[in-house]
Amino acid sequence: MKFLLPLLLSCLWLLGAAPARAQSAVPDVLNATLDNYDYPHPVSFLALRLEGQPLRMAYMDVRPTGRANGRTVLLLHGKNFFGAYWRGTIEALTAAGFRVVVPDQIGFGKSDKPNIHYSFHQLARNTKELLDTLGVKQAVVLGHSMGGMLATRFAIEYPGATERLVLENPIGLEDYRRGVPFQTVLEATRTELQANEASIRKYHATYYPGTYPQAHDQWLLPLIAQTRSPDYPTVAVANALTYEMIYQQPVCYEYDRVQVPTLLIIGQKDRTVVGKGLIKDQKVLERMGQYPALGQRTAKAIKSSKLVELPGVGHIPHLQEPQQFYAAVLAFLK
């Protein structure tokens, strides 16, 4: 299916590798590929060709700062985020001796945002090509939120390349089509085009069960800055298309296909439901997004899995309670 909406005709931004710079203040306006926004480590680009379009996939490849153990961890970001929000996790893992590879998936962060059919299979293939290019034969695959859906797909499709799997409050533990009303890509795009600072702040506040931490602003301000850019329609369309990917391509029926040792880290206060704002039936709202039960059900479905439940923690353990998160991950990897 080709999406020929007029607002999809924005130009692709083709970038070279970004120099290593310290993270600085977020500019008021950022383009579709966050050109003037600094990541915590040098950014490089993998050349891809998808549906006839030349594209660039951004990534960080960070070497160990502690004694190298010869192992690699692949970090996969969530839908409303980009690779930079793994900054603290990168530091913890590299200090423990791991090489850490952090891609921005096509459609996110500093990567291009084309008008294509998005699928978890394609994103997994892109990610495998990245690892092959870097000479990484096997990696620990750690995914948060949407990255958890992608990590699961990657582990199923490429079990030989997956040493272990870590799922941090993944979305897709349930089939959203069974409760969230359908919307077209055009309808979703119209909604995305209305995004502003107030709406983005309101949504990101739901990630935390208590008081919103001011430190989280560093991860939402780049998204807000993009809404002020003339090429924001490109971002809005990519957001709509990747929402459709999540809605139409559940992985919750395939957890029994995961064959590698798996760690599930579940913040018990998380109630995330993709498309929650479209649900009008209160009973449906109450039964969906119940992460304590969803985590237990998923742990039973994955043959070799360990479940770590974090009381009082919401959707992003690695930001809300980083030390608990690092401890759980490192203990599992040992």
N, C-alpha and C positions, 0 to 999 in steps of 0.2 A: 504494500500500500504506500503510495506516495502522497505526501502532504504538500499541496501547492498553494497554501494560504499566502497572500501577499506579504504578510509580516514575517514569512519564513525566509525572505530573500536577502537577509542580511549577509554581509561579507564574512568569510572565515578569516580569522586572525592567525597568520603563520608566524611562529616565534622561533627564535634561536634559544640556546641554553641561557638561563638567567645566571648572573654572577652570584657568588656567595655573599650575602649581606645579612646583617643582623635584622631581626624583626623590628619594624618601626611603626609609627602611627599610621592608621588606615586613612588613605585619601578619601575625600568627600565623594568622588566619582571614580568608579572603576569600570573598565570595559568588560566585554564578555569573557575574556581570558585573564583577567586580574593582572594585567601587564605591570602595573606600578605598585603591586602589593608584594612585599617580601615574604618568602617562606623561610623557615628556620635553617634550611640547608640548601645547597645548590640544586637547581632544577635543570633537568635535561629532558629531551624529547625523543620519543620513538615515532618514526614515520610509519603510518599505516595507510592503507587504501581500502575504504569501505564504500560499497555501492558506487564505485567509480569516482569517489571523492578522495583527494589526497588530504590526510589529516595528521595531526600531531597529538600524541598522548604524553602528557607531562608526568614526570616521576622524580622522586628523590631516591638516591642510592647512598646510604649512610654506612660507613665502615665502623667496626667496633672501636670503642674507646678503652674498654677493658681488655683483658687477655682474650684474644680471638678463639672461639670454640669451633669454627668452621661451619656453623649453622646460620641459616637465613630465616628471618621472619618477614612475611608479606603482610602489610597492613592495608585493609580495604575500608574506605570511608563510607559514611552514611549519606543519604540523599541530600540533606540540607547542610552538607559540610564539604570539606575538601581536605587534601592531605595534610595541610599545616596543623590541623587540630590534634594530630597525633604527636605534637612536639614533645610533651612530657613522656609519652610512651616510648618514643624513639630514644630519648636520653636513658631511660631505665633499661631498655633492651641492649643498646650499644654498650652501656657500662657493664652489663652482664656477659659481654663477649659476642653478641649476635650482630651479624650484618642485617640491616633493615632496609627493605625496599618498599617505597610508599608511592603508589601511582594515584594520579587523578584520572578516574575513568573518563572515557570520551563522553562529553556532555556535562562535565563538572570541572570546577576549579580552573586551573590554567590550561586544561585541554580544550581542544576545539569542540564546538557545540553544533554539529551538523543536523540537517534535516534528513534523518534516516530512520529505518525501523530499528528501535532499540530492543535488545534481548539479552538476558543473562548469559545465554550460550555465547553470543558474540563478545560480550564483555569478558567472559572467562577466556575465550580464545585470544583476545587482545592481550590479556594479562599473562597467559602462557607464552605468547610470543615475546613479551617483555622479558620474562624470566629466561627464555631461551637466548635472547640477545645478550643478556647480562651473564650468561654462563651458569645460571642457577638451575641445577637439576632437580632439587627438592627443597621445599620451604615449609615452615610452619605457616599456615594460612589463618590470619586473625581478621575477622570482619565484625564491624559494628553496624547495627540498624540495617539499612539496605545492603551494606557491605556484608552482613551476615547471610543474606539471601545469595549474594554473589559468591561468597566463600563456600557455601554449601554446594552450589552448582559447580564451582571449580573442583571441589573435592570429589564430586560424583564423576565428573567428566575426566579428571586427570588425577586419579588416585595415586599413580606412581610418582607424581610431582608434589604430592601433599604428604609431608611428614606427619603433621598433626593438624587438627582443626580447632580453632577457638572461636566461639560465637558469643559476642557481647550484646546482650539485649537485641537480638536480631528481630527485625520485622518479618512478616511472612510466616510466623508460627501458626497462623490460621489463614483461611481463605477469605480475603476481604470481599469477594464477590457474593458471599453468603450473607452479607449484612449491609454493605455499602452500596448505595444506588449507583448505577452506571452513569458515566458522563462521557461525552465525545471528547476527542483531542481539542477540537475548536472550543468547546465549553471550558475545558480545563485551561486552555491558553488564555481565554478571556479573564478567567479568575486570576491567573498568574500575572497578567498585565496590570491588575489592580493592586498588586502588592506594594506596600510602602513601609516606612519605618515602624509605624504603629502595629500593622498586621504581622510583620515579621517578629517584632518583640513579643507580641501576644502569643504567637505559636511557640517560640523558643522557650518562653516561660513554662510551658507545659512539660518540658523535659526535667524539671526539678520539682520534687514534691513539697518543698518548703519555700524559703525565701530565695528569690532569684539571685544568684551570685553575680556581682558586678563584673567579675573577671571574665564571665562568659561573653561580654560585649565584644571582645576581640574576635570572636568567631561569627558573630552575626553582623557586625559592622561592614565587612566586605560584601555581604549579600545585600545590605541596604544600599551601599554605594553603587552597586550594579544597577539598581532600579532607577538611578539618576542619570544613567548613561544613555546616549542616543541609540546604542545597539542593544538595549535591554530586551527588545522583542526576541532576539536570538536566544537569550537566556530563558525567557518565558516559554518559548516553544520547546526548548530542550527539557525544561522542568515538566511540561505537560506530557511530552513523549515518554519520559522516564517514569512519570506517575502511571501512565498506561502500562508500561512494562511491569511494574510492581503489581498492579491490579490484575493483569491478564496472565501472569506467569508465576503462579504460586509454586513454592518448593515444599510446602508442608506435607505433601503426600509422598515425598521421596526420601524422608530421613532414614528409612530402613535401608537405603542404598549406600549410605555413608559407611565406609569400611575402615576408616582410620580412627585412632584414638581422638576423642573429642571432649573439649571442655566447654560447658555452658555456664556463662556468668550472667545471672539475672538479677537486676535491681528489682526488688519486690514491690516498689511503689510505682513502677512503670505502668501506664495505661494507654500507651500509644496505639492508635488505630489509624492506618493510612486512609484518608478520606472521611475521617470522623465527622467533619463539619457537614457532610451530606446526609448523615443519618438523622432521621426525624423521630423514629420510634424509640421511646425511652427504654423499652425492654431489650431492644437490640443493643443499644448503647451500654446497658448494664452487663450484658453477657460477653461483649467483645473486649479485647485488650486486657484480659485478666492474666497478666504475666506470671504470677505465682503458679497458677494451674497450667498455663501453656508451657512453662519451663519444665515442669515435672512430666508432662505428657511427651514433650520432645525428647527429654533424657531417656525415657523408656523406649522410644522409637529408635534411637541411635544405639547400636549394639554395644559399642565400647565407649561409654560416655561417663563423664563426671559432672555433676551439677553443683555449682556454688551459688547459693542464694544470699544476696546482700540486703538485709533489712534496712528500711528507710531510704533506699537508694532508687533513683528514677531511671530515666532512659539512657544516661551516659555515665556509667560508672567510672570510666577513665578520666573524666573531668570532675565529677562530683566527689568521688572518693578514690583518688588516684593510687594512694598507697595500698589500699585493700585490693584494688584491681591489679597492680603490679605484683603484689605478693601472690595472688591466686595464679596469675599467668606464669610467673617464674617457677613456682612450685610444680606446676603441671609440666613445664618444659624440662625440668630436671629429671 
